[in-house]
Amino acid sequence: MPGRAFDYSSANTFLLAWIAERISGRPYADLLADEIWSRIGAEGDAGITIVRTSGATTAHAGLSARLRDIARFGLLFTPSWQIVSDMPLVSDRSLHEIVSGGRPASFAGDRALHAFRSRMPDDLPSHNSYQWDYVMPDGDFYKGGFGGQGLYISPARDLVIAFTGTM
């Protein structure tokens, strides 16, 4: 039932990308390249999946990038953001919303949380927030990808861990 338990929906992410395209009048891939990727000193272009028949961007999945560039993206959320950018791309307000936002009560019913508990039983998340799958009580946060990929960020420790793998 809506509002009682979190259940991820790719439709939300798809819709946000579509809105960004409509407002800007530009393809999502170009927005991502110009607003983020070109500003982090990326070693290579990122690729994003676009549906051939409709031209719709699959913003909810399908971003491919070098592991080092994913880590550079992660640095934007730490005090060391200036290593990869000449200006902050993540505001203090946005970081605060990620860490302090969310609805822990609705998150308790998340099916993916049970899988997370089996892999990391000593570091249980308190909630999720925006596109971040898990936010820990200490303010660390994590985003998972297909096949065991992940990006773990600890702003307080000024730490980013980007990893690939298979499950």
Salt bridges, closest charged atoms under 4 A:
ASP7 OD1 - ARG111 NH2 2.58
ASP34 OD2 - ARG26 NH2 2.07
GLU35 OE1 - ARG39 NH2 3.62
GLU43 OE1 - ARG66 NH1 3.88
GLU43 OE2 - ARG68 NE 2.67
GLU43 OE2 - ARG72 NH2 3.19
ASP69 OD1 - ARG72 NH1 2.92
ASP133 OD1 - LYS143 NZ 3.13
ASP138 OD2 - ARG157 NH2 3.16
ASP140 OD2 - ARG157 NH1 2.73
